[in-house]
């Protein structure tokens, strides 16, 4: 019986270890999944957190760049080590192309995002969908923006409060405190995360939502 008990415990430990590695690695790579229809994707996506930036509400995977622009946010793109303003009403996005941009409110850098044109033709960058949004809570950003996730204010939230406010998030063991939630469907994989500050572990340092779109739905990344 003792041998069976320890064999069971060893197997359980391996399963937990594998699950931890899976949740840690997934946000850093794209998972290739075969699409099975927009309806199923939308059903799964309901489970992912909503992001609030001042009066703007963002659902990664459906909200367009224009929504953030309507609430005073600006965008810049990087080229040759320099940053340039991105005029989303003038710039066009190629069909099924993904792009990167840095998010600003006035002169304050708020975070970064990727956006994608999922259409079969060119469209204005303003009409592209945000498929990843990563926010950095620097001191200046905290002063300029009211950060929220699922209605929970994050500016003053401490990491030890995260488990109570986000019970469906799983703690991930990294150099700093980190919590993640993953939703995987037949046509996409999505990850939400909240990370602490390595220096001041009591504060939320960054958070965001990433929607990993299958390769077959887009071309290689590009920049304007």
N, C-alpha and C positions, 0 to 999 in steps of 0.2 A: 504493500500500500504506500509506503514512504517513497518508493521509487516512482510510482505512478503520480503521486502528489507533486514531487519535485519536477518530473517531466512536464506535467501540466503547467506549473508555475514558470518553467523555462520557456514553454511555448507562448504563454501569455505575455511574457516580457518581450519576446521577439516581435509579437504582433504590435504591441504598444510602441516599440522602438521604430518599427517600419512605418507606422502611422505618423509619428512625429517627423520623421525624415520626409515623408510625402507632403505633409502640410508646410514644411519649411521650404522645400525645393519648388513647389508648384508656382508661387508667385514670381519666380525668377525665370520661368520658361513658358512657352506656349504649349498647350496640350492639344494635339491634333485629334479632333473628333468629327465624326461624320454628321452632317446636318440632317435633321428629321422633320423640319418644318418650323415656321415662325411661331405658331401657336404654342408649341411645347416650350420654346425658348422663353417666351413672355411669361408663361406660367412659372417657370423656375426663377425668372428674374425678380419676381415679386418679393422673394425672400431676401434679396440683398438690401443693405441699408441705403437710406436716402441721405444726401449730403446737403447741408445748408451753409451758405456763405452770405452773411448779412441777410438781405431779403430774397436772395436767389435760392431756388430749390433745384437740386441736380440729381437725376437718376442716371447713373452711368449706364450706357447702353441705349438710352433713348433721348436724353437731353442734347440739344444742339449748342454750338458755340454762341449762337445769337442770344440764347437765354442769359448767359453770363455777360455778354456785351450790353444787353438791355439793363443790367443792374450795375453798370459802371466799370466792369472789369475790362482789362486790355490784354493783348497777347503779343508775344515777341517770338521770333524764331532765330535759331543760331546757324551761322554759316561762317566758316573760316575762323572760328574762335570769337566771333563778334555776334552781338544780338541786334536784330532789326525789328521795327514795328511790323506787326502782321495786320494788315487791313482786311478783315475777314469778308467785308462786302465787296471788295475789289479782287481779291485773290480767288483763283479757282482751284479745285481739287480734282485730280484725275479719277476716273472710274475705278472703284475698288482699291484705292490707295490709302495708306495710313500715314499720318504726319505727326510730328512732335512740336510742342510749343511750351513757352514759359508763361505762367499766369501772373499778372500784376494788377494791383489796385492803386492807381496813381504811380508813385515811385516805389511802392512797396512790393517786393517779390513775395508772392503768396504760395506758389508751388509750381508744379508742372503737369502737363496732360498730353494725351495722345488723342487724336480725332481721326475719324475714318469716313470716307465716302463709300457707302455700300451700294450705291446705284450703279447702273450699267452705262452711265454717261457722266460727263463733267458736271460739277455743280459748284456754287459759291461755297467758300470755306465756312461761311456763316451757317450753312445748312448741313454741315457735317455733324456726325454724332460723336459725342465724347465717349471713348471706350476705355479710358483710364484717367483717373484724377488722383494725384498725390499732393497732399497739402503739408507744408512745413510751418510749424507754429513758433516762429522766431518772436522775439520781443516786439519788434515793429509790426509783424503780422497780427499778433494778438491785439495790438492797439487799434489796428485798422479794420479788422474783420471779426465778426462773431461767427465762430466755427461751430457747426452742429453735425451730429450724426444721429439719424432717427429721432430728431427733436431734442437730443441731449446736448447741452452746451459743453463744449470741450475746452474753452479758454482757461477755465479754472479747475477742470477735472483732474484728479490725481490718479495715478495708475492703480492704486489699491482700491479705487472705487469702480474700476472697469468691470470686474466680474459681476458686481451687483447691477450695474446699469446695462450691461450687455451680456446677459447670461448664456446666450447662444454662441459666444466667442470662446475659442479654445486657447489656453496659454501655450506659447511656444518658447522654448528655452533658447535664448540668444544672449549676447553680451549685455543687452538691456532688456527690460521687461517688454513683452510683446504678446499681443493677442490677435488671433485671426479667425475668420469664418470663411469657409469655402462651400460653394454650391456648384455642382457639376451636373450638366444635362447632356443629352445626346448631341447637342449642337454648340455648346460653349462651356467654358469653365470660368468661374468668377470668384474673386477673392477680395474680402474686405479686411483691413488690418488697423491696429492701433499700436503705436510704439512709444516707449518711454524715452527719456533723455538719459544718455549714458553718464552724464555728469550729475544732473539733478534727477534722480530716478522717480521723484514724486510727480513730475509733470509729464503731460502728454507732449511728445516731441513732434510726432507726425502721424497722419492717418490718411486713409484713402480707400478707393475701390478700383479694382482692375478687372476688366472684362477681356478675357483672352479669346479672341475670335479665331476660328480655324483658318489655317493657311489657304484653304481652297476658296475662302470668301474674300480674299484680298491679295494684292500684289505685294512686292517688297516695300519696306518703309521708304518714305521720301520726305523732302523738305522743299518749301517754296524757294 
